[in-house]
């Protein structure tokens, strides 16, 4: 149950941030958005694995 919850949280955050990529890049810049995306997505992926 916990593993399934972690997978759903990761999927929601990852796909949610990916869907806001264009707006995020326009707002804070391409490199800053990628760093933010990686900074949020990678720890979630590691904790899920």
Buried (B, 14 or more C-beta within 10 A) or exposed (E): EEEEEBEEEBEEBBEEBEEEEEEBBEEEEEEEBEEEBEEEBEEBBEEBE
